[in-house]
Amino acid sequence: DRIQQEQNGQLDILINNAYKAVTGIFDSMKEKNSFWQQEPEFWDEVNNVGLRNHYICSVYAARLMVPRKKGLIVNVSSPGGLQYLFNVAYGIGKAACDRMAADCALELRKHNVAFISLWPGAVKTEIVMDKIVNGENIEPSVAKMFAEGETTEYAGKAVVHLAGDPNIMKKSGKILFTGLLGEEYGFTDIDGTAPIILTSLKTMVHTAGYTRLAAWIPSFIRFPGWLLAAGSHRF
């Protein structure tokens, strides 16, 4: 109602990135509890703010965008939607975010409204730096991955370029990596660096701890999306 009144119903971009469960996820990583050892309410902590609210916000955003035949909705998701990461509730929520983008995009396409799922790499938020990079009882490989990660502003740059892309509808419904968008649109992180590319063989080998081997692998060797999906063992 406020946007309708103050902006004459004009909403250009919605970014679904609100999330509540960061602290809970870090605690579960330390405790190393399996899903049946967690209280069922942990699902709500992870997915009420982070999945349910994404859907609700998207409904109201679409009601403003569809009549104008223009708009971009972005779900900030994660590779946890493809393979196990952190815990069960997290992975289910991220997989649902990706599917939400795909299915909503299908219904919005005829109205020229784009809906994409954006996968940043490891992001150096304040709480991540405190709980993971400088925290205790965290796997060294995980701490290193986040220490070398991207800033929150990098994903923001990706959204700015997507919003200004006249061919954005060709990307609607897809999962997009911030690192690959940086290469495509020619932008870097705020410190001038180019964050890691999640689909890079070099990155995967380096993250696994084989740093010497990674040094010999060309950075241009990438895994295509269909191969990543095939590796999820869903079929």
Phi, psi and omega in degrees: 000321181295317178295320179300320183281314188276328184246015181056036177078008183270114173233115184269320185222138169236126175246114178271100183222002179296140182206140186249337198265014184302311180297318179298322179293317178298319179296319180293328177294321179291318183283338179055042178274138174283169188299326182284348177268352178265154176291144180303333180295345178299328176303314181295321179299321183281320193246355173289307173260102184138346176216298181302315182292331176299317180294315181298313180297323180294324177300310183289327177294316181298326179296334177271326185280320185302313179299332180271352180058039182196141176156162179223126175244132183235124168265119175278112187241211190193155173300348175298345175281349182254322180215166185303132177207124177073293180196173185295312183299323179296311182298319178298316181297318181288323175298321179292323177298318179294318180291325176301315180298317182295314185284322177295321179299324179299316181282335183271346188303316182292348178257007177062033175249127184266146178221118181231162174250125185252125178253102169288168170277205174294129186249132183272071173283168181299317183288328177294316179298323182285315188273328185253300185297318181252011183275181180249155177059034177252136178306130182304324180294324179291315179299319180294320181299316181286325179298329180263014186281189183262161177278166178294333181291336183296315177296325176298319176298321179299317180294320179301315180291323177296316181296331180267002181278117180293344180252030184300331182295337177291339179263351185299135179090355185260162170269127182238137179267136179300319181298318179290326176293324177299320177292317183295314185266351176078041176238158179238177176288172186295340178265008177087358180272162174252109182301166183298150176262117186296334181270002183280132176298322179301316180296315182297318180291320179295316180296327179287353176103359181267068188294323180293317178295319180300327181297336181266354184268127178298141184289344184277353179282115184235154173267126177292157183303321182296328179287322176298318180295321180295329181283357180278353176059042180267350181234000000 
